[in-house]
Amino acid sequence: MTTIAVTAFVVAYLLIATERIHKTKAALGGAAVILALGVLDSGEAFFSHDTGVDWDVILLLFGMMIIVGVLRQTGVFEYTAIWAAKRAKGSPVRVMILLTLITAVASAFLDNVTTVLLIAPVTLLVCDRLGIRAAPFLIAEVFASNIGGAATLIGDPPNIIIASRSGLSFNAFLLHMTPIVVLELVVFTLILPRLFRGSFDAAPERIADVMALDEREAIRDRRLLIECGVVLLAVFTGFVGHSLLHIDPSVVALLGAGVLVLISGTEPTDYLSGVEWETLLFFAGLFVMVGALVKTGVVETMAGWATDATGGSALVAVMLILVVSALLSGIIDNIPYVATMSPLVADLAAGIDNPGHTDALWWSLTLGSDFGGNLTAVGASANVVMLGIAARAGAPISFWEFTRKGAVVTAITIAVAAPYLWLRYFIFA
C-alpha cells in the first residue's frame, strides 16, 4: 500500500509540475488510483480528520468564493484598483509594493485564502488598466500572504493546529511572530523589484489614463455594497472570534454567503459564476493523495527521520525543523504536514527543560511551514487558489514560473528566520 500511495503521489506531482495535463485531472486521477486500489476506503477518504478531504477548507473556499462573486457586482474592485494605482502614481513597482503590503497585513487577520480571493480581482483590474502582465503581481501577493499569515494565530490554518497542540495563545503569536514577520516583509519588499525585474514596463499614456480616472464612478450598486460590507464585517468578526464563538471558519463563511445571497436577491448564475470549481476539485484530490501518505506512515516516517537527527540538541532540532518543514511544506500542502508533525514536535519538546527552547521548536515549525508554503505552486492553499483565479482570468501562471520565484523567496525567508530564532531563543533569551 505504501508503494501505491507514494507512486500515485509522485506521478501526479510530476504531471502537475510538468503541466503535461491539467493539475485538477492529475490530482483527481491520483485520488482515483488511491481509492480504486484500496489504499483508502470511502470513510477514510471523505470522513476521517486524519486522512480524508478537509471539508472545512473546501467549504471555507466555497463560501468565500460566493461572497466575492456577489461583491464583484458592486464595482468595489474597480474602485480599489483605480485608488491603488493613483496612490502609487501609476508606477507598477509602487503598485506591486502597495498591494503586497495590503495583502500581508490582511493575511495576519484573515485566512490566507480569503485574502487572495479578495485581492486578486483588484490586481487583475489594475494590471489591465496599466496594460501590464498580472502574473508577477499575483505571485508576489501569494508570497506576501504566506509571510504575513505567520504573524498571528488565525493568519494561517497551520498556526491554529500548532496553537491547539502547544497551548500557545493568540498574544504569544503576536509577541513572538509579528517581529520576525515585519522583518521578513521589509526584506521581501526590498527584493521585489529585482525578483520581478522586467515586469514593470507600463506605457506613459496608460499611466496618464489611470491618473485621470475617478474611482468613485466605478461603484455600480451602492446598496449592494453596503449589504456586502455588513456581511463581510460579520464574517471577519466570526473569523477572528471563532475560538470564543465555537463556530468553525467554514461555517462562518457559509453562513455569510447564505445571508448575502438571501438579502441581495442575486441570481444563482451571478454568484455561482465566481466559484472556482476546478480549484475545489483539485484540493479534494490532493487531500486524498496526501491522506494516503499519512495513513501509510510516509509523512510520519520522514518527519521522524528529521527529529531523530537532532542528537538531543535543542538548537539543532530547531534549525532542522525549520529547514525540513520549509522543504516538506512546499511539496505537500502545509496543513496535513503540520497536522502530522505537531505530535512529533510535542514529544520532542517534552524532553527539553528550557521553556524558551521548547517554544522555539514550535516557532520553527510555524515559520518553516508558513514560509515553506511559498516554495512551490501547491505548497499552500492560497497558492492553488490564486493560480486558479489567474487561469480563469486569462493570466495563467505555470507551475515552474511560480516555483522558480518561490524557491528564491523561501530561501531568503528561511535565511532570515534562522538567525532570528538562534539569537532570540538561544543567545538573548
BAVEX-744039 format. One record per residue: residue in three letters; x, y, z of N, C-alpha, C in turn. Coordinates in steps of 0.001 Angstrom, whole numbers, plus 500000, padded with zeros to 6 digits. Atoms other than C-alpha are relative to their C-alpha. Layout:
N
ALAXYZXYZXYZ;...
//
This chain:
429
MET500825498793500000500000500000500000500869501271500000;THR499108498840499958502874502355500759500532500324498618;THR499477499796501355504310501846497280498961500655499105;ILE501081499434500816500953502613495688499800501472500340;ALA500232498616499563500480505775497769501106500924499505;VAL498872499171500417503955507082497005500023500164498477;THR499974499952501461503782506193493308498914500925499455;ALA501111499158500463500374507820492840500298501475500242;PHE499699498613499674501522510983494585501115500546499099;VAL498859499541500790504851511222492734499614500198498539;VAL500417499874501399503312510586489307499098501213499814;ALA500902498842500096500529513117489926500775501300500151;TYR499211498790499765503045515635491240500846500341498770;LEU499201499759501195505283515202488187499133500521498852;LEU500913499526501038502299515651485877499604501448500239;ILE500329498619499666501365518839487723501189500908499714;ALA498800499183500153504941520116487711500366500213498529;THR499648499898501417505498519389484011498862500555499161;GLU501194499478500666501981520573483134499639499205498744;ARG500375500867501123501524517610480819498493499885499898;ILE501456499944499970497885517520481884499591501008501066;HIS500472498999499038495755519935483895500141499474501417;LYS499728500426498622496507519886487624498790499338500654;THR501201500609499410492893519046488510499852498562499535;LYS500062501370500511492935515985486255501049499123500671;ALA498923500770499365496265514883487748499635499642501439;ALA500349500237498601495024515264491330498852499005500127;LEU501134500923499941491711513515490692500404498611499512;GLY499518501301500467493476510760488742500776499274501086;GLY499265500609498893495873510155491635499076499525501110;ALA500963500391498978492973510111494090499210498760499577;ALA500748501157500501491097507645491869500806498719500154;VAL499137501177499835494082505256491913500036499572501469;ILE499960500283498558494288505509495708498737499276500449;LEU501284500595499589490603504673496110499755498664499305;ALA500275501223500756490402502047493368500828498826500501;LEU499126501079499531493329500057494795499913499778501499;GLY500294500286498599492031500241498346500987500543501011;VAL499090499394499022494765502356499942499188500734501055;LEU500977499383499099491931504390501465498622499492499630;ASP501398500292500313488297503408501790499210501305500039;SER500795498778500102485429505869501432499951500763501318;GLY500031499339498702485282506573505151501291500745500284;GLU498705499366499757488992507332505351500226501171499048;ALA499773498959500998488913509449502187499093501203500180;PHE500971498911499974485822511513502892499570500441501398;PHE500521499658498674485157511494506639501047500022501104;SER498970500048498973488431510988508506500685501357500149;HIS499285498749499754490034514039510147501486499860499694;ASP498570500223500194493461512470509703500376499757498550;THR499622500407501351493388511090506169499015500442498920;GLY501036499680500975490283512484504500500069501410499454;VAL500139498658500553489290515522502496499683500967501135;ASP500253498991498972489423518609504707498840500871499532;TRP501194499286500461485872519804504172499928501413500556;ASP499961498639499486486486522834506377500683500928499002;VAL499299499196500999488961524104503785499155500154498738;ILE500808499959501218486736523201500830498810500934500159;LEU501209499200499803483625524818502300500323501446500345;LEU499568498623499781485512527879503527500255500678498659;LEU499751499465501336486709528387499966498688500258499255;PHE501271499897500717483236527784498555499203501211500487;GLY500759498884499444481567530260500910500600501345499624;MET499355498729500324484142532993500317499949500297498506;MET500115499785501446484017532470496542498633500578499650;ILE501344499464500248480267533113496619499922501461500453;ILE500021498619499498480719536247498751500736500926499040;VAL499219499191500936483394537552496396499245500161498677;GLY500776499920501227481154536734493421498910501058500072;VAL501023498961499809478396538949494837500661501369500103;LEU499302498728499798480841541662495910500509500581498692;ARG499453499542501281482294541833492406498987500845499227;GLN501036499294500747478958543119491088499820501445500453;THR500160498646499491479209546308493176500930500998499335;GLY499002499122500578482227547694491340501093500399500967;VAL499017499603498985484286547917494529501419499594499609;PHE498659500403500412487183546034492967500583501007499004;GLU499553498969500915487386548559490134500396501266500779;TYR499709498833499160487281551334492749501368499849500666;THR498746500224499279490127549806494758501183499973499047;ALA498914500066500984492190549139491642500431501397499573;ILE499677498635500420491974552742490479500636500776501153;TRP499460499301498815492597554042494026501468499620500218;ALA498636500463499760495720551886494428500949500534498930;ALA499139499541501085497097552844491014500282501495500112;LYS499810498556499872496565556548491651500886500338501190;ARG499153499743498832498130556419495114501463499654499699;ALA498638500384500388501158554738493536500509500837498826;LYS499622499117501113501278557497490873500175499233498693;GLY499946500784501221500818554824488238501245499164499840;SER498765500778500094504210553259488948499721498535500302;PRO500257501422499744503930549456488555500768499454501199;VAL499233500481498850506707548905491109499310500392501298;ARG500674499542498783504922551017493709498645499333500163;VAL501273500726499921501621549339492836500221498615500604;MET499714501334499470503167545920493496500308500065501496;ILE499652499884498585504654547048496813498773500315500841;LEU501208499630499260501386548652497925499054498819500146;LEU500940501123499954499263545621497021500550498840500840;THR499437501085499195501679543134498605499949500327501486;LEU500076499620498584501791545087501865498562499909500509;ILE501413500146499620497980545283501924499658498529500206;THR500254501435499907497871541528501313500598499409501271;ALA499325500545498825500385540767504069499286500382501291;VAL500689499543498790498583542869506681498644499312500131;ALA501311500657499966495192541435505735500134498526500369;SER499810501428499745496574537886505886500307499702501465;ALA499755500206498574497563538393509521498705499862500773;PHE501269500000499275493908538769510456498912499197499304;LEU500933500829500752492144536744507789500734498758499516;ASP499404501174500623492719533301506376500636500400498676;ASN499279499648501216495235533471503521499147499863498746;VAL500833500244501180492752532040501054498987501124499828;THR500955498902500051490162534685501934500674501258499471;THR499274498801500422492770537392501449500267499998498500;VAL499687500008501429493844536262497974498730500040499161;LEU501272499905500717490214535843496934499544501451499871;LEU500408498601500014489658539496497802500963500877499212;ILE498999499127500627492920540959496444500203499691498523;ALA499731500379501399493159539023493157499177500808498992;PRO500749499207500983490265540798491371500508501436499879;VAL499446498648500021491743544159492357501268500037499150;THR498725500064500721495142543156490993499789499836498502;LEU500277500230501422493754541884487705499503501280499323;LEU500545498778500581491895545132487156501051501092499865;VAL498998498940500071494772547460487978501052499682498943;CYS499041500389501040497139545481485741499405500183498609;ASP500677499788501274494584545604482944499991501486499638;ARG500016498549500230494307549382483355501376500507499569;LEU498644499554500304498086549774483220500593499298498773;GLY499517500720501170498465547304480342501245499180500261;ILE498843500824499642500960545090482174499525498609500398;ARG500325501385499697501093541356482850499690499845501486;ALA500456500105498612499230540397486047500706498903500787;ALA499454501170499306501011537105486835501053500352501055;PRO499002499686498959504060538620488633499386500632501243;PHE500653499338498875501775540734490816499237498983500851;LEU500746501028499278499594537764491726500941499084500782;ILE499016500849499323502643535643492574500551500725501232;ALA499456499222498877504089538416494765499001500084501145;GLU501031499897498956500794538715496629499842498683500759;VAL500059501286499306500697534994497380501171499872500968;PHE498841500031499116504219535211498783499749500855501243;ALA500269499090498878503189538175500937498932499434500927;SER501064500594499193500077536339502092500541498912500914;ASN499428501077499189502047533313503282500955500529501066;ILE499115499388499008504591535533505024499176500691501087;GLY500821499268499040502001537780506668499145499105500863;GLY500848500915499236499880534826507755500689499402501200;ALA499257500555498870502648533703510119499928500881501238;ALA499932499027498901502153536783512310499032499714501138;THR501014500207498961499052535650514199499508498566500010;LEU500538501351499845497319532526515402498986499679498908;ILE501070500239500968494462532965512912500432500284498573;GLY499571499601501334496597534031509941500114498871499011;ASP499809501136500898497133530546508530499511498746500727;PRO500504501200499326495424527187509251501056499204500765;PRO499003500722499211498720525502510298500255500629501371;ASN499798499330498713499056528126513048498963499557501027;ILE501075500431499097495721527068514516500285498592500511;ILE499650501369499598496847523430514545501125500029501022;ILE498863499899499090500134524373516226499562500547501355;ALA500469499419498737498377526500518843499227498980500825;SER500789500990499262495996523682519747500879498918500599;ARG499087501039499504498895521230520177500938500532501083;SER498975499455499112501281523566522004499450500792501170;GLY500574499162498958498901525650524087500411501460499886;LEU499600498611500199500364528886522684498774500868499709;SER501164499128500098497951531819522866500095500945498804;PHE500032498991501050496921534483520375501049501070500275;ASN499031498970499635499036537019522272501441499496499850;ALA498655500556500165502037534665522224500447500086498545;PHE499667499882501412501895534589518439500347501441499648;LEU499726498594500270501722538377518328501381500400500504;LEU498744499612499372504690538730520662501217499388499305;HIS498842500713500529506944536150519044500081499994498471;MET499981500124501448505908536000515397499943501331499264;THR500144498731500707504998539573514492501338500685499716;PRO498712499346500307508579540951514864500735499376498812;ILE499291500634501099510082538376512518499243500180498689;VAL500777499790501222507213538777510034500229501415499463;VAL499721498628500432507759542549509955501379500076499336;LEU498653500026500579511480541966509326499995499316498641;GLU500068500729501269510701539430506594499347500856498913;LEU500691499170500989508335541876504884500884501140499512;VAL499052498961500419510989544594504869500967499431498960;VAL499067500642500936513434542206503190499285499655498694;PHE500778500392501175510738540932500820499717501208499107;THR500279498783500772509801544478499774501241500485499259;LEU498752499549500615513431545293499051500392499155498783;ILE499588500863501114513904542283496756498976499958498864;LEU501050500094501020510627542687494821500417500555498639;PRO499648499468501334511960544982492065500981499109499245;ARG499026500863500664514855542610491368499404498628499693;LEU500599501325500186512830539408491773499107499971498768;PHE500938499949501129510317540540489164500429501045498961;ARG499514499008500966512529542745487020499499499645498595;GLY500560500190501326511167543240483530498485499947499977;SER501462500113499916507568543220484774499325501343500236;PHE500536498707499573507100546960485325499995501046498885;ASP499978499066501123507038548489481849498578500354499580;ALA501332499521500363503802550472481537500137501197499078;ALA499958498887500953503140552827478652499579501297500692;PRO500338498724499353503069556506479731498543500409499799;GLU501387499622500245499682557004478084499034499192500864;ARG500824500821499103498266554107480136499998500588501404;ILE499899499407498665499540555695483337499192501292500061;ALA500747498740500047498076559060482302498496499744500015;ASP501430500344500015494711557424481589499515499603501386;VAL500385500432498647494661555791485046499918501193500935;MET499981498845499106495568559037486806498818500925499746;ALA501135499138500333492667560757485023498661499402500430;LEU501251500662499633490082558247486250499488500496501356;ASP500639499702498710487615558995489067499494498682500574;GLU500341501311499452487412555891491246498569499916500503;ARG501367500014499464484021556938492659498981499590498951;GLU500920500369501071482410556397489282499950498493499761;ALA499954501452500210483340552700489436498928499259500798;ILE501008500658499160480766551912492135498669499946499248;ARG501214500193500795477739550456490326498751499822500847;ASP501173500286499170475445549446493205500371500273501460;ARG499613499607498643475868551311496490499225499219501063;ARG500777500771499023473048549479498264500587498614500188;LEU499413501332499915474557546097497439501372500075500677;LEU498690499842499356477970547412498510499863500089501513;ILE500236499894498551476595548335501934499628498639500579;GLU500387501332499533474978544901502273501217499073500072;CYS498789500830500002478231543198501309500937500402501134;GLY499130499515498933480146545392503751499558499504501366;VAL500525500467498712477874544457506646500256498504500176;VAL499793501450499927478068540742505846501480499678500163;LEU498562500254499880481857540837505373500516500347501382;LEU499592499634498639482286542643508685499609498907500982;ALA500455501082499122480228539942510379500842498732499789;VAL499186501185500305482210537189508609501397500148500590;PHE498653499780499471485563538712509545500007499934501521;THR500126500088498537484392539113513147499895498541500434;GLY500113501426499705483436535446513100501318499277499865;PHE498676500606500162486875534505511792500891500293501199;VAL499131499601498895488664536474514489499560499365501316;GLY500494500505498719486424535256517291499481498582499966;HIS500577501338500150485756531719516103500306499095501192;SER499669500843498849487544530180519098499104500300501190;LEU500901499630498912485313532115521503498554499636499664;LEU501370500292500434482147531603519449499761498513499794;HIS500077501442500264482926527897518887499287499708498682;ILE500527500190501352481977528257515226501192499945499051;ASP498883500147500918484414526983512608499948501053498896;PRO499982499014501087485541529474509938499203499570498772;SER500756500472501158483997527276507249498511500260500170;VAL501417499744499720480589527585508911499715501494499915;VAL500156498550500070481069531340509270499889500449498543;ALA500011499624501417481828531641505537498706499572499319;LEU501244500480500607478827529531504542498793500800500478;LEU501090499175499480476502531480506826500007501377499345;GLY499895498695500650477820534743505405499540499954498558;ALA500412500145501397477364533509501846498485499848499894;GLY501445500209500038473830532327502576499223501266500282;VAL500684498752499644472791535575504236500120501021498871;LEU499793499011501061474311537701501459499175499671498767;VAL500813500403501153472626535711498700498527500291500266;LEU501412499800499640469313535970500554499616501475499956;ILE500383498589499896469337539717501244500277500788498723;SER499653499255501211470884540758497933499087499673498827;GLY500855500408501104468485538849495707500772499690498729;THR499159500298501163471375537935493410499592498678499356;GLU500347501219500723470644535347490724501101498942500161;PRO498993501069499855472372531937491087501086500037498939;THR499000499965501064474078532346487732501064501057500272;ASP499046498931499704475733535510489055500965499603501103;TYR499092500288498891477068534342492404500738498670499834;LEU499297501266500218477944530812491272501080500123498929;SER498991499823501044479963532166488351501367500298500597;GLY498732499704499360482639533203490839500635498816500701;VAL499476501180499306483130529691492237501035499308499116;GLU498914500671500730486441528117491188499856498480500188;TRP500305501422499823485112524565490755501239499133499789;GLU498801500797500259488362523240489306500956500041501192;THR499136499881498831490279524559492324499484499136501145;LEU500580500812498922487885522885494762500235498515499750;LEU499771501411500335488187519560492927501477499638500122;PHE498563500243499842491974519879492854500334499762501469;PHE499758500177498573492016520303496618499504498641500484;ALA500556501290499571489785517265497084500936498865499606;GLY499079501048500445492107515098495001501312500032500751;LEU498736499864499279495211516462496729499877499480501425;PHE500215500471498633493763515787500179499971498473500072;VAL500066501465500009493040512171499254501397499402499826;MET498657500534500216496582511592497950500879500192501235;VAL499203499760498800498197513203500996499498499142501150;GLY500564500872498971495808511280503234500546498586499905;ALA499415501333500187497169508072501733501428499960500527;LEU498641499931499463500703509189502586499995500016501523;VAL500118499966498538499583509909506142499651498620500538;LYS500440501313499512497809506556506536501113498967499927;THR498948501002500180500716504537505212501272500337500780;GLY498873499645499134503112506360507537501156500676499304;VAL498896499402500749505204508020504830500396501355500591;VAL499717498668499459504883511568506200500583499896501403;GLU499505500170498635505395510416509781501436499475500012;THR498638500540500082508491508439508799500996501086499627;MET499116498921500423510017511427507022500213501012501127;ALA499874499070498881509279513702509960500804499373501135;GLY499256500698498955510648511080512338501489499989499742;TRP498579499935500350513938510968510459500586501351500404;ALA499510498656499681514229514700510969500218500172501495;THR499874499827498550513613514586514702501083499095500576;ASP498953500916499513515920511581515197501398500538499729;ALA498692499491500392518737513506513537500498501144500886;THR499624498844499183518806516201516241501112499681500984;GLY498945500368499065521128514269518548499822500587501385;GLY500267499462498674519463515745521642500267501478500153;SER499715498563499932520455519342520808498762500800499624;ALA501179499177500269517611521849521061500240500926498812;LEU499696499092501106519350524257518673499988499259498666;VAL500019500804501226519929521535516084498571499634499632;ALA501399500364500248516312520441516475499226501160499399;VAL500704498817500500515035523989515935500370500268498546;MET499560499703501356517128524542512817499570498907499018;LEU500397501103500876516350521101511407498506500043499708;ILE501445499897500191512619521507511967499677501155499054;LEU500235498841500858512760524940510311500250499650498532;VAL499624500285501386514533523705507173499156498876499413;VAL500785501139500496512747520345506856498546500402499786;SER501388499552500138509357521994507413499824500845498746;ALA500079499178501203510078524522504669500005499137498745;LEU499905500865501178511046521772502226498755499140499819;LEU501136500910500125508239519332503001498685500752499816;SER501230499227500168505549522023503294499862500536498585;GLY500067499558501376506466523147499813499631498906499034;ILE500298501134500876505932519678498409498602499450500265;ILE501371500367499642502860518585500314499376501199500696;ASP500686498859499403500278521088501491500362500129501479;ASN499503499828498637501382522623504798498990499651501088;ILE501001500361498987498100521814506558500167498542500440;PRO499793501385499542498439517986506541501404499772500549;TYR498652500164499470502189518332507106500054500399501477;VAL499974499529498607501717520357510311499165499094500894;ALA500837500907499208498921518073511471500763498731500367;THR499220501208499741501329515135511221501232500299500862;MET498758499663499317504427516906512529499779500461501437;SER500245499424498669502820518534515595500172498997501138;PRO499786500950498904502656515360517744501476499657500207;LEU498582500309499881506312514666516977500761501143500666;VAL499378498849499346507329518198517983499628500027501480;ALA500424500044498600505287517810521164500821498983500787;ASP499175501010499331507191514626522017501423500497500195;LEU498651499467499909510487516331521302500080501096501063;ALA500024498903499030509528519368523384499898499487501431;ALA500163500546498653508608517170526334501329499611500636;GLY498702500394499473512247516142526688500970501152500186;ILE499150498808499860513574519731526826499557500787501227;ASP500333499333498744513743521513530187499836501505499851;ASN500040498545500156514270525076528973498724500422499263;PRO501255499605500653510830526664528233500228500812498730;GLY499721499211501193512378529110525757500383499139498828;HIS499614500923501070513925526286523775498791499208499517;THR501232500721500373510594524431523851499153500845499060;ASP500782499111500863508774527449522421500665500162498635;ALA499280499827501263511491527819519783499715498861499021;LEU500362501130500862510627524354518478498692500283499262;TRP501304499718500610507048525434517877500094501162499013;TRP499877498872500921508060528746516320500726499588498732;SER499306500472501209510431526954513959499045499225499099;LEU501008500718500787507566524689512871499053500988499327;THR500894498986500557505328527732512362500654500717498821;LEU499313499258501060507882529672510331500330499106498812;GLY499645500904501082509034526659508333498811499635499138;SER501183500420500763505535525561507347499349501166499270;ASP500624498842500649504202529075506618500864500527498854;PHE499120499482501050507238530314504683500256498938498929;GLY499808501075500962507742526902503048498846499866499031;GLY501136500010500911504281527283501541500260500749498711;ASN499647499242501204505912529657499056500889499214499037;LEU498993500712500783508289527005497727499493499558498633;THR500561500464501273506018525522495040498561500473499857;ALA501366499560500288502661526190493434498950499256500804;VAL500974500765499217500997523536495625500379499966501477;GLY499530500029498619502742524360498908499009500523501009;ALA500998499437499087499818526283500407498685500182499256;SER501324499879500609496104526604499812499868501282499189;ALA500106498721500698496437530260498819500644499938498619;ASN499321500126501285498846529323496024499067499391498958;VAL500872500728500931496412526888494436498822500873499581;VAL501143499140500297493508529330494685500402501125499051;MET499562498888500846495485532187493158500286499530498578;LEU499733500511501343496667530041490243498705499696499259;GLY501291500249500621493062529002489619499345501277499520;ILE500565498704500385491903532624489567500724500548498774;ALA499203499483501117494753533583487242499655499288498701;ALA500320500762501205493938530798484808498650500410499428;ARG501333499631500472490273531768484633499975501413499444;ALA499972498611500448491175535415484128500838500191498748;GLY499184499889501196493383534627481146501413500475500265;ALA498628499626499642496612535318483025500681498810500655;PRO499531501241499374497883531767483593501409500102500556;ILE498693500076499352500804531089485919500416498537499987;SER499560501384500067502795527936485244500588499559501338;PHE499433500558498769503994525634487999501433500473500188;TRP498586499666499879507616526424487236500250501487500081;GLU499859498548499826507143530176486890499834500366501470;PHE500214499752498576505763530180490413501149499440500827;THR499019500693499170508287527698491781501387500621499904;ARG498694499341500126511366529474490399500096501207500931;LYS500022498852499090510391532630492256499820499543501445;GLY500278500471498651509104530682495237501220499429500690;ALA498784500556499414512397528877495757500913501103500519;VAL499163498867499575514225532210495964499429500629501268;VAL500642499364498842511703533723498381500102499107501233;THR499910500926498861511672530610500575501414499978500566;ALA498602500017499534515483530504500741500325501264500788;ILE499703498738499316515639534176501728499272500092501338;THR500764499903498748512881533994504337500529499040501058;ILE499433500950499041514369530889505956501373500482500466;ALA498687499467499629517818532510505887499874501136501013;VAL500241498938499014516367535464507822499453499415501307;ALA500638500588498804514329533284510211501000499248500873;ALA499067500826499227517224531020511242500795500816501020;PRO499287499220498982519397533705512897499082500668501010;TYR500968499433499050516295535274514438499711499010501123;LEU500276501021498993515452532015516212501215499764500891;TRP498775500245499235519064531479517253500281501127500987;LEU499693498856499143519578534985518622498963500188501100;ARG501046499683499023516214535385520339499853498930501068;TYR500322501072499045515881531973521985501219499278500567;PHE498819500712499498519458530793522467501123500947500440;ILE498959499056499634521636533895522767499484501068500975;PHE500532498908499162519489536704524225498765499580500796;ALA501193500481499279516859534509525913500070500411501474;
//
